């Protein structure tokens, strides 16, 4: 693992040579990492407190993949090789290094440091390359929500070290203290985010550039789920008593946010709110503490990372051509950009968990888990599934059909780079369907 870390650090020196040198260097590293052998039960490839197991392996590959797509999506910023483009390449690489260290940390304190440090580079991305003056407010929202719960988590980690005399995830004993349980999981609930602490997410998405939205939806929201899976292992006793609270809050919040999605006219805001709905299912699955719940949450995290990132790319393609993300203006896009309508359909259908996308298998696993945990949840889960299909079709039908505005006229065609970008989101989202038996076996 240390070899890959050095590879990423030395890639920072290639920034001055141009974006495509960095891009192909990063693509080579992601390709090599994919062929690593991973132990099913323990951290493998351990060196200097860094290792990889099955859960972190998939999320590291997802981080590298989304980072590659961020470079492709932001090529307008890199055009002409200005100082702004160089700084953005540097920022994106630093963010990837932080994510790599977060997912490969075998120690709780290292995980905490890199977990919090990754937010600095997202903040710089939003404030530095955002669209509106409100981006500063969005950045402050995000940082304060995160920092408010990070100090209790640090105190909890200190208590864990005092009681277990170790900070390695695999060596921490069972800890059944209610206050420690709350201190440790609140940071992850905010990062996911759970309903009621989710207000930073729509603001951050709306003000972020396309690369910021891609990394936020694709990877940053998964830090919360990954942290919960790790922490729940040594808090089984107390979590089995109190987890029902988070399941109820997250699922009821999922229904409420689904209804909010129907009222959105900003396409980016609608997709951001749909992320909260998907994460509510992920949170519910993890909190059931059973096999189907954990594996379904992991699968849905991977699927949502690819699908949501692809939807943000589609919205950005429309925004670059028409100068608006509002559904009031973006009507009849099938007439202006018929080639994109197919990709809208493929991404939206994956968002509503249609067959052949791994979102479907993730949601099926989560439904089995949650209904097995409590059969009374079946009504809430059916509402979430129904509304998810509803707002996805609402987004597709309102944007692609209807009367086109006479003032909307774009001569800028969709080029091969943008089609390739969308294909690289959609292809792994559906090809991973073939290997779901392995993912279910590994968790």
Secondary structure, 3 states (H helix, E strand, C coil): CHHHHHHHHHHHHHHHHCHHHHHHHHHHHHHHHHCCCCCCCCCEEEECCEEECHHHHHHHHHHHHHHHHHHHHCHHHHCCCCHHHHHHHHHHHHHHHHHHHHHHECEHHHHHHHHHHHHHHHHHHHHHHCCCCCHHHHHHHHHHHHHHHHHHHHHHHHHHHHHHCCCEHHHCCCCCCHHHHHHHHHHHHHHHCCCCCCHHHHHHHHHCCHHHHHHHHHHHHHHHHHHHHHHHCCCHHHHHHHHHHHHHHHHHHHHHHHHHHCCCCEHHHHHHHHHHHHHHHHHHHHHCCCHHHHHHHHHHHHHHHHHHHHHHHHHHHHHHHHCCCECCCCCCHHHHCHHHHHHHHHHHHHHCCCCCCHHHHHHHHHHHHHHHHCHHHHHHHHHHHHHHHHHHHHHHHHHHCCCCCCCCCCCCCCCHHHHHHHHHHHHHHHHHHHHHHHHHHHC
